[in-house]
Amino acid sequence: MELSKNKENRVYAKDCKGFSLLEALVGIAILSIGILAIASMQAAASRSNVIADTRTRAATLAADRIEKLVTLSWSDPLLADADGDGQLGLSDTEFDNDPSTQGDADNRVTNGAYTIYWNVADNFPITNTKTVRVIVTWQLYGIQGSVSMERVIPRII
């Protein structure tokens, strides 16, 4: 690069060029792609937060329901195996409000967007115990989700 002086004795570079329009457009394009990637990451993170919050609420509802069931008396109808399917029916989530239909949950309540099912198996895993499984289901973004918790309740004699 050759330096020269102009009439005012200022030094300047003769062959020094600035950015061309093409270089500026390429730089803006790269910056735009980076900003779009960050925006899509933010959207994915927000969706993940909503899903995590939904799952946490469902787990809280399941734990709350188990705690309520533990406080009931041994002969309470809510702690009964309504359809008699025992251990095989612990995972049932269908419900038609007919106690004789096997394959249905023993009980069901709804809480907003959540449906809470619970099933009871008498004398499982050992005599004088009841196994209670609570299953909370919901639908979010067109996807069905569920959380389940199980508790063995001993008969206190």
C-alpha positions in Angstrom: 0.0 0.0 0.0 1.4 3.3 -1.0 1.0 6.3 1.2 0.9 9.8 -0.2 0.2 13.3 1.0 -2.5 15.6 -0.2 -2.2 19.4 -0.4 -3.0 19.8 3.3 -0.1 17.4 4.2 -2.5 14.7 5.4 -1.4 11.1 4.9 -3.9 8.8 3.2 -3.8 5.4 1.6 -4.3 5.4 -2.2 -5.5 1.9 -2.7 -7.5 1.5 0.5 -11.0 0.4 -0.2 -14.0 0.3 2.1 -16.5 -2.5 2.4 -18.4 -3.3 -0.8 -22.1 -3.6 -0.8 -21.8 -7.4 -1.3 -19.6 -7.8 1.8 -22.1 -5.8 3.8 -25.0 -7.9 2.6 -23.2 -11.1 3.4 -22.4 -9.8 6.9 -26.1 -8.8 7.5 -27.2 -12.3 6.2 -24.9 -14.1 8.7 -26.1 -11.9 11.5 -29.7 -12.5 10.6 -29.2 -16.3 10.6 -27.7 -16.1 14.0 -30.6 -14.0 15.4 -33.1 -16.4 13.9 -31.3 -19.4 15.5 -31.5 -17.6 18.9 -35.2 -16.8 18.4 -36.0 -20.5 17.6 -34.0 -21.6 20.7 -36.0 -19.2 22.8 -39.3 -20.6 21.5 -38.1 -24.2 22.1 -37.0 -23.2 25.7 -40.4 -21.6 26.4 -42.3 -24.7 25.2 -40.1 -26.9 27.3 -40.8 -24.7 30.3 -44.5 -25.1 29.8 -44.2 -28.9 29.4 -42.1 -29.1 32.6 -44.6 -26.9 34.5 -47.5 -29.1 33.3 -45.7 -32.3 34.4 -44.8 -30.8 37.7 -48.5 -29.8 38.3 -49.6 -33.4 37.4 -47.1 -34.9 39.8 -48.3 -32.6 42.5 -51.9 -33.6 41.9 -51.0 -37.3 42.0 -49.1 -36.9 45.3 -51.9 -34.9 46.7 -54.5 -37.5 45.7 -52.4 -40.3 47.3 -52.1 -38.4 50.5 -55.9 -37.9 50.6 -56.5 -41.6 50.0 -54.0 -42.6 52.7 -56.1 -40.7 55.3 -59.3 -42.6 54.5 -60.6 -45.5 56.5 -59.8 -49.0 55.3 -63.4 -49.7 54.3 -64.0 -46.3 52.5 -65.5 -46.8 49.0 -62.8 -44.7 47.5 -60.3 -47.3 48.6 -62.2 -50.2 47.1 -61.3 -52.2 44.0 -64.6 -51.2 42.3 -64.3 -53.6 39.4 -62.5 -56.5 41.1 -59.6 -56.6 38.6 -56.9 -56.4 41.3 -53.3 -56.0 40.4 -54.1 -56.3 36.6 -56.2 -53.2 36.8 -53.7 -50.8 38.4 -52.8 -49.1 35.1 -56.4 -48.7 33.9 -57.4 -45.2 32.7 -60.7 -45.8 30.9 -63.8 -44.8 32.8 -67.5 -45.4 32.1 -68.8 -45.1 35.7 -69.9 -48.7 35.7 -68.2 -50.7 38.5 -68.8 -54.0 36.8 -66.7 -53.1 33.7 -63.2 -54.4 34.0 -60.5 -52.5 32.2 -61.8 -49.2 33.7 -60.3 -47.2 36.5 -61.8 -47.6 39.9 -62.3 -43.9 40.4 -61.9 -40.6 38.4 -62.0 -36.9 39.0 -61.1 -34.0 36.8 -59.1 -30.9 37.9 -59.1 -28.4 35.1 -57.1 -29.8 32.2 -56.0 -32.8 34.2 -57.9 -36.1 34.8 -57.0 -38.0 37.9 -57.6 -41.8 37.9 -56.9 -44.2 40.8 -57.0 -47.9 41.0 -56.9 -50.2 44.0 -55.6 -53.7 44.3 -56.6 -55.5 47.6 -54.1 -57.8 49.3 -51.3 -56.9 47.0 -48.4 -57.3 47.4 -49.2 -59.1 50.6 -52.3 -59.8 52.7 -53.8 -56.8 54.6 -52.5 -54.2 52.2 -54.0 -52.2 49.4 -51.9 -50.9 46.5 -53.1 -47.6 45.2 -51.9 -46.3 41.9 -52.8 -42.7 40.9 -52.5 -41.8 37.2 -52.9 -38.1 36.1 -53.4 -37.5 32.4 -53.5 -34.3 30.3 -53.2 -33.2 26.8 -50.9 -30.4 25.7 -49.9 -29.3 22.2 -51.9 -32.3 20.9 -49.8 -34.7 22.9 -51.2 -36.9 25.7 -49.1 -36.9 28.8 -49.4 -38.9 32.1 -47.7 -39.2 35.5 -48.4 -42.1 37.9 -47.5 -42.7 41.5 -48.1 -45.8 43.6 -48.4 -46.4 47.3 -49.0 -49.5 49.4 -51.3 -48.9 52.3 -51.1 -51.4 55.2 -54.1 -52.3 57.3 -53.5 -51.1 60.8 -55.1 -53.5 63.2 
